[in-house]
């Protein structure tokens, strides 16, 4: 689908502006600021595997799973990257109900 070549009505402009604002704010925050909680635990989504994925008829044992997971260097790089991507920027400011609840990211 993508973005149209032109917008001919105010309604179209409103619709695409709303989608753009949502995607660069709410959606981005909801997806990216939770990334560390899921991806930093390597078995959830390993960045690479040392063994090929098992076939449907293969027996999967704990030993096979542990042999499949990436080495500690790759795991550490992945955890550091997801931590960095999942943190708030130091310039972000979040306004809450009261001044005592206001906090910096």
C-alpha positions as CSV (number, residue, x, y, z in Angstrom):
1,X,0.0,0.0,0.0
2,X,2.4,2.7,1.2
3,X,2.0,6.4,1.1
4,X,-0.1,7.9,-1.9
5,X,1.5,10.1,-4.5
6,X,-0.8,12.9,-3.6
7,X,-3.5,13.8,-1.1
8,X,-6.5,15.5,-2.5
9,X,-8.8,16.1,0.5
10,X,-8.4,17.3,4.1
11,X,-9.8,14.0,5.3
12,X,-6.9,12.1,3.5
13,X,-4.4,14.6,5.0
14,X,-5.9,14.0,8.4
15,X,-5.9,10.2,8.0
16,X,-2.2,10.0,6.9
17,X,-1.0,12.6,9.4
18,X,-2.7,10.6,12.2
19,X,-1.1,7.3,11.1
20,X,2.3,9.0,10.8
21,X,2.1,10.5,14.3
22,X,0.9,7.3,15.8
23,X,3.6,5.2,14.2
24,X,6.4,7.5,15.3
25,X,5.2,7.9,18.9
26,X,2.8,5.4,20.5
27,X,3.5,2.4,18.3
28,X,7.2,3.0,18.3
29,X,7.2,3.3,22.1
30,X,5.0,0.2,22.7
31,X,7.2,-2.0,20.5
32,X,10.7,-0.8,21.2
33,X,10.8,0.1,24.9
34,X,9.9,-3.5,25.8
35,X,12.5,-5.1,23.6
36,X,15.0,-5.8,26.3
37,X,12.6,-7.8,28.4
38,X,12.0,-10.3,25.6
39,X,15.2,-10.4,23.6
40,X,17.8,-10.1,26.4
41,X,16.9,-13.6,27.4
42,X,18.7,-15.4,24.5
43,X,16.5,-18.6,24.4
44,X,13.5,-16.4,23.6
45,X,14.9,-15.3,20.3
46,X,18.5,-16.4,19.6
47,X,20.3,-14.2,17.1
48,X,22.0,-17.2,15.6
49,X,22.0,-21.0,16.0
50,X,25.0,-23.3,16.0
51,X,22.9,-26.3,14.8
52,X,20.2,-26.3,12.2
53,X,16.6,-26.2,13.4
54,X,15.2,-29.6,14.2
55,X,12.9,-31.4,11.8
56,X,9.4,-32.2,12.8
57,X,10.3,-35.8,13.5
58,X,13.5,-35.0,15.5
59,X,13.5,-35.5,19.3
60,X,14.5,-32.2,20.9
61,X,16.4,-32.6,24.1
62,X,17.8,-30.0,26.5
63,X,21.3,-31.0,25.4
64,X,20.4,-30.2,21.8
65,X,18.9,-26.8,22.7
66,X,22.0,-25.8,24.7
67,X,24.3,-26.9,21.9
68,X,22.2,-24.8,19.4
69,X,22.4,-21.6,21.3
70,X,25.0,-19.0,20.3
71,X,28.3,-18.6,22.2
72,X,28.7,-16.2,25.1
73,X,30.2,-13.4,23.0
74,X,27.3,-13.3,20.6
75,X,24.9,-13.5,23.5
76,X,26.6,-10.6,25.3
77,X,26.5,-8.4,22.2
78,X,22.8,-9.2,21.7
79,X,22.0,-8.4,25.3
80,X,24.0,-5.1,25.2
81,X,22.3,-4.1,21.9
82,X,18.8,-4.8,23.1
83,X,19.5,-2.9,26.4
84,X,20.8,0.1,24.4
85,X,17.8,0.1,22.0
86,X,15.3,-0.4,24.8
87,X,16.4,2.5,26.9
88,X,14.8,6.0,27.0
89,X,16.9,8.8,25.6
90,X,18.4,11.1,28.3
91,X,16.6,14.0,26.7
92,X,13.2,12.4,26.9
93,X,10.8,13.9,29.5
94,X,7.7,12.3,30.7
95,X,5.0,14.4,32.3
96,X,2.8,12.7,34.8
97,X,-0.1,13.7,37.1
98,X,2.0,15.5,39.7
99,X,5.5,17.2,39.8
100,X,6.8,14.4,42.0
101,X,5.8,11.8,39.4
102,X,7.6,13.7,36.6
103,X,10.7,11.9,35.6
104,X,13.4,12.0,33.1
105,X,14.0,9.0,30.8
